[in-house]
Amino acid sequence: MANLISRMDNLQLEIILKAISYSKRLQIIRHLIKYGECDIERIARSIKVPYDTAFRNLSILRGAGFIVSRTSSARILFKINPLASSEVKILIKIISNHA
C-alpha cells in the first residue's frame, strides 16, 4: 500500500481520500457493489438522503474515479468504474470486504 500511495501526487491522494472520508459515500460504493448500476433515486432512498445530497456525493465519487455514469431515458445511472485506477480498485476492494 505504501508503494501505491507514493506513486500518487498529493492532489490525487487528497481527492481520493476526501471521496471516501464520508460514511454516506462509503454506503453508495457498497450499494453499487451489491446492486450494480442504479439511478440516483434508488441510491438516495437506499442511503436515506435527499436527491440533491445523493447527487452531490455521487459527483464527488465520480470525480475521484470510483464510479461512472450514463444517461438512459432521462435518468442518470451510476455504477462502479470498471476502468478505475489501480489505487481506486484497491480501495473499492477494501470497502467491499468491510461491508
Number of C-alpha atoms within 10 A of each C-alpha: 7 6 7 10 12 10 11 12 9 11 9 13 16 12 16 20 14 14 22 22 11 11 11 18 20 20 17 24 24 19 21 18 17 11 10 13 18 16 16 18 17 14 25 19 12 12 16 12 14 13 14 12 13 22 17 12 18 25 17 19 24 18 14 21 21 26 23 19 17 11 10 9 6 6 12 15 19 21 21 23 17 11 12 16 12 10 17 18 17 14 15 21 11 11 16 16 9 8 12
